[in-house]
Amino acid sequence: MKKLRKGYLAALAILGSCGALMSTAIADSPFTDAKEAVEYRKDALSLMHANFAVMGDMVKGDIEYDPDIFQQRANDFAKLAGIPWAGFTVEGAMPGEDTDALPAIWDNWDDFQERANDLQTGADKLLAVSANRSLDSSGDALKDVARTCKGCHDDYRD
């Protein structure tokens, strides 16, 4: 449990840093070049994965279900769900050797944006359901989010 808490605290520290960046991003682009945009989106997606993985491990029974930690992770995941997408909008931040993003993202931009919105909707629902402190209902909501992630990864990730 201590290891889980340390990981959570590290993720919160990084999330706080992302929040500081996001507040400046509203006025100005936080990116100086395409490489920075790619790193930004990769970092945000990695944080999303870190939170999702803990919830997934609880649903699978790999670690003990703790409704407080599950809800904290769902909260962080929901906050993060809107962050990575700005990193896809920068000129030159398209596929290359440092990213698994496929050209199909930019070829089907409207669909990609719709899926990003679907992810946010699913993440918000997951957070709301996690407040019920039920592993079954939280697990169902998490599986819905997983399907949304998988659909996008199948079409837009190498």
C-alpha positions, 0 to 999 in steps of 0.5 A, a space after each residue: 500500500 505504501 508503494 501505491 501511495 508513493 506512486 500516487 503522490 508522484 502522479 499528483 506532483 506531475 499533475 500539478 506541474 501539468 496544471 501549471 503548464 495548462 494555465 499558461 497554455 490558455 494565453 499562449 501555446 505551451 509548445 516551442 516546437 513539434 518535439 515538445 508537443 509530442 513529449 507533452 501528449 506522451 507524458 499526459 497519456 502516460 499519466 492517464 495510463 498510470 491511473 488507469 492501470 491501478 484501477 484496472 488492477 483493482 477490478 482484476 483483483 490483482 491488488 486489493 480494491 480500495 474505494 478511496 484510492 479508486 475514486 482518487 485515480 478516477 478523479 485524476 484520470 478524468 482531469 487528465 482526459 482532456 489534456 493530451 489532445 493539444 499536443 496533436 494540434 501543433 504543426 509538425 507534431 505528426 508521426 515520426 520516430 518518437 511517436 506511435 501516432 498514425 497519420 490516420 489521426 490527421 486524415 480523420 481529425 473530426 473522428 479523432 476529436 469525437 473519440 477524445 470527447 467520448 473519452 472525456 465523457 467516459 472518464 467523467 462517468 467513471 468518476 461519478 460511478 466511483 463515488 458509489 464505492 461499488 467495485 462492480 459498477 466502477 468496474 463496468 464503467 472502467 471497462 467502458 472507458 477501456 473500450 473507448 481507449 482500445 477503439 482509438 488505439 486500434 485505429 490511430 496508434 501504431 
